[in-house]
């Protein structure tokens, strides 16, 4: 077992825009799951406040439907959000996720996302990193496009 993962990305977008990508259903439904996976907006529920719950349903093409859920642990707009997540809603084991957004000198945003908890194997965390990087490729297009 491993303790988790950390991914850092820099986006050419203001941190308010990147924070919005993490905290609004309209944005989250676009990038969470990549271009090839559908997360219908009507399946998303995001009560973005400490103690609030979030839920999303991910439809894998020719595959399963995955029900995600979690709770917001801390929210400090536009610089920080922390929440738990699981794709096993009946299982109390939840992976904590923290997202820190730091303004860069050129007006961009450095995002540092950490998922910990030790609930996954080393191989599962490695696959999760691949998945997140695909998610964040879509997020990058979203936050750098004209609204």
C-alpha positions, -999 to 999 in steps of 0.1 A, spaced: 0 0 0 10 36 -6 -1 68 11 -16 84 -19 -6 107 -48 2 143 -56 -2 160 -89 9 196 -97 -3 215 -128 0 251 -139 -28 266 -158 -28 298 -179 -59 310 -161 -68 330 -130 -72 309 -98 -108 320 -95 -115 303 -128 -97 271 -118 -115 271 -84 -148 274 -103 -139 243 -124 -136 224 -91 -168 238 -75 -195 243 -101 -215 214 -116 -215 230 -150 -177 229 -151 -171 197 -131 -194 177 -154 -171 187 -184 -137 177 -171 -145 150 -145 -142 119 -165 -124 132 -196 -139 137 -231 -147 100 -234 -168 96 -203 -201 112 -197 -210 128 -163 -244 142 -170 -250 176 -154 -283 164 -139 -265 137 -120 -243 162 -102 -250 176 -68 -224 199 -52 -231 216 -18 -197 234 -17 -194 243 19 -178 226 49 -199 196 57 -216 197 23 -221 166 2 -212 161 -35 -224 133 -58 -218 125 -94 -227 97 -118 -201 87 -144 -212 67 -174 -183 47 -190 -190 40 -227 -199 3 -231 -191 -1 -194 -204 4 -159 -220 34 -143 -199 47 -114 -216 66 -85 -192 90 -68 -199 107 -35 -180 126 -8 -181 154 17 -165 188 17 -140 191 46 -129 227 40 -135 254 15 -116 287 12 -124 304 -21 -105 308 -44 -74 291 -30 -84 258 -14 -109 230 -14 -107 198 5 -132 169 2 -135 131 4 -144 109 -24 -154 73 -31 -169 52 -59 -183 29 -33 -210 50 -16 -220 24 9 -183 20 21 -173 45 48 -137 45 36 -132 77 17 -101 91 1 -93 127 13 -85 151 -16 -70 186 -11 -66 211 -39 -45 242 -33 -45 270 -59 -16 294 -59 -14 325 -81 16 326 -104 35 358 -113 21 358 -148 -15 356 -137 -18 318 -140 -25 293 -113 -5 265 -99 -27 237 -88 -15 211 -63 -39 182 -58 -32 155 -32 -53 124 -27 -44 104 4 -59 78 27 -41 46 18 -72 29 7 -58 19 -27 -29 -2 -38 2 12 -53 -10 0 -87 -45 16 -82 -29 49 -73 -7 47 -104 -38 42 -125 -55 70 -107 -27 94 -116 -31 85 -153 -68 92 -150 -64 125 -132 -39 137 -158 -64 130 -185 -91 148 -164 -67 178 -160 -60 179 -198 -97 186 -203 -98 210 -173 -69 230 -190 -89 234 -222 -119 244 -201 -103 271 -179 -82 286 -207 -111 289 -232 -131 321 -234 -162 319 -212 
